[in-house]
């Protein structure tokens, strides 16, 4: 799977994909499907920690520029 981009080095993304076969296995189909649906998401888990609200951890892949965030 090619995780390269002409504008960004994607160092963190490539590091996680290299270290985690599970991440890479989840990410591949999401990347293939996202062109059709604009958003692909996977629930990774939920946490109840020292905050007043429950936390949900998700992985999502999107082509919607409204959802894009700055790399910083």
Secondary structure per residue as TSV (DSSP state, phi and psi in degrees):
chain	resnum	aa	ss	phi	psi
A	1	X	-	360.0	128.8
A	2	X	-	-88.1	116.9
A	3	X	-	-111.8	30.8
A	4	X	-	-97.8	153.1
A	5	X	-	-140.2	141.5
A	6	X	S	-70.7	-21.8
A	7	X	S	-98.2	-22.8
A	8	X	-	-129.9	152.3
A	9	X	-	-84.9	-17.2
A	10	X	-	53.5	35.0
A	11	X	H	-56.4	-48.2
A	12	X	H	-65.6	-45.1
A	13	X	H	-58.3	-47.6
A	14	X	H	-65.7	-37.5
A	15	X	H	-63.6	-46.8
A	16	X	H	-63.3	-42.6
A	17	X	H	-64.4	-37.1
A	18	X	H	-70.5	-36.1
A	19	X	H	-83.9	-21.0
A	20	X	-	-127.8	102.7
A	21	X	H	-59.8	-32.0
A	22	X	H	-64.6	-45.4
A	23	X	H	-59.8	-48.0
A	24	X	H	-61.3	-38.9
A	25	X	H	-66.2	-37.4
A	26	X	H	-71.7	-41.7
A	27	X	H	-69.0	-39.6
A	28	X	H	-52.9	-57.0
A	29	X	H	-63.5	-33.0
A	30	X	H	-63.6	-42.9
A	31	X	H	-64.8	-39.6
A	32	X	H	-67.0	-33.9
A	33	X	H	-86.8	-25.6
A	34	X	H	-61.9	-29.5
A	35	X	H	-60.3	-28.1
A	36	X	H	-85.0	-34.0
A	37	X	H	-113.7	-7.9
A	38	X	S	71.3	-21.7
A	39	X	E	-151.6	128.4
A	40	X	E	-124.5	135.1
A	41	X	E	-139.8	151.9
A	42	X	E	-133.7	130.7
A	43	X	E	-78.8	126.6
A	44	X	E	-102.9	-26.9
A	45	X	E	163.4	174.3
A	46	X	E	-131.3	148.7
A	47	X	E	-129.8	145.9
A	48	X	-	-121.8	102.5
A	49	X	-	-119.3	-165.1
A	50	X	S	-77.1	51.1
A	51	X	S	-133.2	158.1
A	52	X	S	-70.9	-14.4
A	53	X	S	-121.1	155.2
A	54	X	-	-70.3	146.1
A	55	X	E	-112.5	134.0
A	56	X	E	-114.3	134.7
A	57	X	E	-104.9	125.8
A	58	X	E	-130.9	155.0
A	59	X	E	-116.7	124.9
A	60	X	E	-136.7	150.5
A	61	X	E	-121.4	131.0
A	62	X	E	-140.4	152.4
A	63	X	-	-107.1	-0.5
A	64	X	-	-79.6	113.5
A	65	X	G	-63.9	-20.4
A	66	X	G	-64.0	-23.8
A	67	X	G	-96.3	-5.7
A	68	X	-	-68.4	143.4
A	69	X	-	-123.2	158.9
A	70	X	-	-69.0	148.0
A	71	X	-	-63.8	-18.5
A	72	X	-	-84.0	360.0
